């Protein structure tokens, strides 16, 4: 379950009765769109249906039976969300907008590069500053994933930017190979790998281009800076030797 502070109220009025449930705002939108595939118990603040959630008042069981055909909260909650309205306060809207703004900046930073600077990653501060120069504003009621393309289109006239992936070959010396490769291989999609005769490890990984600095930091941390890396520009080069 989530905390009351994280929840918003979904309200349905039917048959002269009011029904309210407390739910995570993002999950509520997914349920409303028919896109939710998680566990309901993990995204609600109470396994209960209220007449007035702020006071904790509950409707009569006869009202639940009449409107929903059941008194089981886990069956009723999705119906209230789908057929009702999601209620958020001005403060909740502001907090949701700030949170999704940060998530959007992070998503763009992890995937975007500067094509005029040899596809170097953009720092998050540059992305945020450039976005402030545009008319784009994060919609707190929409998932971040559906807003990325619009934000990217807004950024393109302001800074050189594009989404891309990068493929990097990394060679880890034998002294670090055992523990380092386990961490490195999880960073992206492992294209190829090979254990060397001397106990060293070579791997080729593909991951969002904006995460290059994060990747190199990880490699250096687990190899004391002794690993070698090389960006693969041609698919024919994706091989280990």
Secondary structure, 3 states (H helix, E strand, C coil): CCCHHHEEEEEEEECCEEEEEEEEHHHHHHHHHCCCCCCHHHCECCCCCECECCCCECCCHHHHHHHHCCCCHHHHHHHHHHHCEEECCHHHHHHHHHHHHHHHHHHHHHHEEEHHHCCEECCHHHHHHHHHCCCCCCCCCCCHHHCHHHHHHHHHCCCCCEECEEEEEEEECHHHHHHHHHHHCCCCEEEEEEECCCCCEEEEEEEEHHHHHHHHHHHHHHHCCCCEEEEECCHHHCCCC
